[in-house]
Amino acid sequence: MLVNLILWIILGAVAGWIASMIMGRDAQMGALANIIVGIIGALLGGFLFNLIGLPGDTGFNFWTLVVATFGAIVLLFLISVVRRAA
């Protein structure tokens, strides 16, 4: 169980890192921020994909990384919109 938790944290970190590079925020974020954004992004991505009828989490594979990365991109976009409005 601990190995699974570590693997999911790594997947979240990779998804957060990819999203931060796509959104141009990589220099502003550290490893912990990438992990947090990736994990929250995975939850958000899974929710959004399920809303449109696509599978969210299909296990520890490439599709789950795509879903998590998409969710992390959406999360970073929403954060930037809120920061601009404030």
N, C-alpha and C positions, 0 to 999 in steps of 0.2 A: 504494500500500500504506500509506503514512503517513496519507493521508486516511482510509482505512478504520479504522486504529487510533485516530485522533482521534475519529471518529464513534462507535466502540464505547465509548471512554472517556466520551464525552458521554452516551451511552445509559446507561452504568453510573452516572454521576453523577445523572442524572434519576431513575433507578430507586431509587437509595439515598436521594435527597432525598424522594421520594414516600413510601418506606417509613418514613423517620425521622419524617415528619409524621404518618403513620397511627399509628405506635407512640408518638407523643408525645415523641420524642427529638430533635427538630429543633434545639432550643436548645442541646443538649449536643454536637452534631456539627458539624464544619466541612466544607468542601468536599472535602478529601482523604479524610476518613472516609466521606463520602457516596459518593465514587468507589470506595473499597475495598469498602464494604458492597455497593454496586451490582454490582460485578464478581463478587465471591464469591457474591452472591445470584443472579446470572445463572447461574453454574455450578450452584449448588444447585437453583435452580428448574428448570433444564433437566433435571437428573438426576431430580428428583421427578416432573416431568411425564412424562418417558419411562417411569418406573416404572409409572405408571397408564395408559399407552397414549396419552397426548396428545403432540403434537409440541412439542418444547422450543424449538429455534431454527429459525425459518423465514426468516431473513434479517433485514435491518434494517427492521423494521416495528412496528406497534402490538402485535401478538401477542408479539413478543420482549420489548417493554417490559413487558407484563403478566406474562410469565414471570419476568423479572428482578426486577420489583417484588415478586411473590409470594415468590420466593426470598430477597430482602432482608428481607422481613417475617419470614419463618421464621428467618432468621439473627439478626435483632435480638431476636426472642422467645427463641431459645436462649441468646443472650448474657445476657439479663436473668434467665433461670432459673438459669444458672450463677453469676451474681453474687449472687443471693439465697441460693443454697445455700452460698456461701463465707463 
